[in-house]
Amino acid sequence: MSDDIILSARNLVKRYGRVIAMDNADFELRRGEVLAVIGDNGAGKSTLIKALSGAVVPDEGEIVLEGKPVQFASPQDARDHGIETVYQNLALSPALSIADNMFMGREIRKSGLMGTLFRALDKKKMEDIARQKLSDLGLMTIQSINQAVETLSGGQRQGVAVARAAAFGSKVIILDEPTAALGVKESRKVLELIQDVRARGIPIVLISHNMPHVFEVADRIHIHRLGSRLCVVDPKQHSMSDAVAYMTGAKVPEEAAAEA
């Protein structure tokens, strides 16, 4: 495998009874790139992403991270390996505060005996970091970092989830429809964040139905169809119309036609 590939998958299969959600699906993410994953509803792209993020365990196939085969039994396994994901349902706890959600599962404890013996949390430090991360994303329109997530708008909740991923994704960040619930201004901030994270060398997988956003930020576009990867295209050499035609089966990409 090329050193340029940080995360890859080969021949992934996932069955739900008689339904085959992944049918020998392949995937390759290069270092420092934004790879968009697009596909029609029911194409199996969500199952692919869940397999890469530990939310689904494939029945067959192999996932390789930095040249080493890995098996994720849970999303926590993937996070422990440096893969951070923002799902469409955001995976936030509504009753907890913004800061608590940012640090859920990775809480910072106080130094000294208070932290080691009494397991006391360093609330101040977590609040400061959470506030800074939200400010970096331009989403500090909230009243207090300690307010419950359930009091936020849909766009603000999305901002919290995206900021959490950007703060802790050390190797790969996966964003599943990150701008779906956002307004124009907030969407622009997320697209800028994606470009900033890429500039720091962290690759991003972007799942989106928003073609203008995909073509604006993606370096390559992975097109998923009928449970597997149909092709990967360069947005500079293909149009949005081409991408939609490939997704729906109205047009066959040259590389797929050559393999047929």
N, C-alpha and C positions, 0 to 999 in steps of 0.2 A: 504493500500500500504506500502511496506517495506520502511524504512528510507533510505535504500541503493539506492533507485531509485530517481534520481534527476529530470528526464524528462521522461514522458511516454505518450502514446496515446492509445486509445481504440476505435476500430470499426470506424475508419476514412473512410469516403466515399466522393469521388469527381467525379462528372459526367460532361462530356462535350458533351451535346446532348445525343446521344446513346452510346458514349464511356465512359466506367467506368475506370477512371485512378487509383482510389483507391477503393478497394472492401473489406470493413471491415478490414482495415489494423491496426495492432498493432505494438507498439514500446516501448522499455524500454532502458534507458541509466542509468547506475550506476555511482555513484560518483567516480571520479578519474580514470576512465577507458578510453581506446580508443576503441570505438565500430565502426567497419567497416560495411558499408552497401553496399552490392554488389547485382547485378542482371543483367540479360540480357537486351539489349536495348528494351525499351517498357514495362519493368516490372512494372513501376510505382514508382521507387525509387526516381526519381527527384520530382515527385508530393508530395510524402511523406515528403521529406526534405523541400520543399517549404511551406508545411502546418506547419511544426515545426518552420520555420523561419519567418512566417508571410507573405510570398509572395503569398500564396494561402489560401483562406478561405474554409475549408471543408464544404460539404453540411450536413454531419452528423458526430457524434462521439465526443470524448472529449480529450483534451490535458491537462495534469496535470504537473505543475512545482513546485517542492519542496512541494508536497502534496496538492497543491491548484489548482483547475480548472482555466484555463486561456483561453482567446480568443484573438487571434492576428488579428487585422484588417489590419495591414501593417507590413513591415519589421522593421519600427521604433518602433512599439509596442514591437516586439520581442527584439530589441536592448535595449529598456528601461527596459526590464525584465532580461537583462544580457546574451542574446543569440546573439552571433556574427557569421555571415556567410560570407564565401568566395564562391561566385557562380562561375560557369564555365566561365561566361562572365565577371567576375571580378568586375563589377559594379563600374568602375572607370570613372572619367571625363577626357578625353584625353587632353583637353585644359588647365586644371588646373595643378598646380605644384604638386610635390610629397608630400610636406608638406600639401598643401591644401586638397589633396585627403585623406591623413591620418586623417585629422581632420574635414572632411566634415560632417556637421550636429552636431558637438560637438566642435566647435571652442572655443578657450580660449580667454577671453577678458582681457584687461589690468586692473590692480587694480585701485581703486580710481575713481575719476570723469570721467576720460578718458574712462574707461570701462563701468561704470554704466550709465553715461549721454550721452556720445558721441558714445558708443558701439564700441570703438576702439579695434582692435584685437591685441593680444600679439604675433606678428609674430615670434619674437626671441625665445620665449619659445616653440612654436609649432614646429619650425624648429629644435631646439635642441632635443626635444623628438623624432621627426620623424627620425632624424639622428641616435639617439641611438638605436631605435627599429630596424632600418635596419642594423645597425652594429651588433646587437645581432644575427640577422639572417644570418650574413655573406654576405650580399648583397650590401655592400657599394662600388660597382664598378662603380656607377654613378658619373658623373662629379660634379653635384650640386643638393642639396636638393630642389632648386627652379626651376629646369628645368621641362618643361611640360612633363606629362606622355606619350604623343604621341611621344616623342623623344626616349623613352625607347624600348628595345627589349621585345619580348613576355615574356621571362623568368624574366626580371627585373620587368615588370608590375605585374606578378604573385607574385613576392617577395614583392612588395609594398602592395598588397591586403592581403597576408598572415600575414605580419607584422602588418597591421592595426587590423586584427582580434585578433592576439595574444596580442596586446596592450590593447584592450578594452573589450574582452570577459570575463566577470566577473564570469559567472556561467556555460555557455556551449559555445564551439566553434564548428561550423560546417564547414568542409572543403570539397568542392565539386571538386574532381579531382585536388588537389593542386599541383601535380607534372607533370600534363599533358604537359605543355609547357616548362618544365625546362630541362636543361642538367643534366648530371650525378652528377656533383659537387653541383649544386644548389638543385637538388632533395635530395641529402644526407643532406644538411643543413636543408631542410624542415622536413625531417624525424627526425632529431635531435631535431628540435624545437618542434615537436609533443611530443616527449618523455620528453623534458624539461617542457612543459606546463602540461603534465600529472603528472610529479613529483611535481608540485606546487599544485596539487589537483584539477585542472580544467579538467573536462571530455571533450573528443573530439569525434565528429561523423565524420568519414572519409568515404567519398564516392569515390571509386576508381575502375578502371578496371585493375590496376597494381597489380596482385596477389602476386608477391614477396614482394612489399611494404606492402600490406595488412597483409600478414602472418608474416612480420617482426615486425610490431608495434602494431597490434590489440590484445586486450585482449579477445574479443569475435567478432564473425562475424554474422551479421544479413543478412540472405539471402532472397531477395525479389523476388517473382515470381507471375505473373498474377494478379498484383494489390494488393497483400497482403503479409504478412510475412509468408514464408514457414517454416523457422526454425531459430534458433540461435545456432551456433556451436563454439566449442573451437578449435582454430587453432593448439593447441598442440595435439589434439586427432583426427584431420581430416587433410587430405592432400589437396593440391591445386586441384588435380584431383577430389577429392570428392566434393569440393566446386563448381567446374565448372559443374560437373554432376548434382548436385542439382539445380543449376541455370537454366540449359537447360532442365531439366525434364528427363534426361537419367537415373537418379538414385533417389530413394525416401529416404529421411532421416528416420531413425528409429522412431523418435518422431512423424513425420508426418504420417508414416505408421500405428503407433499405434492408432492415432486419427481417421484414416479413417474407 
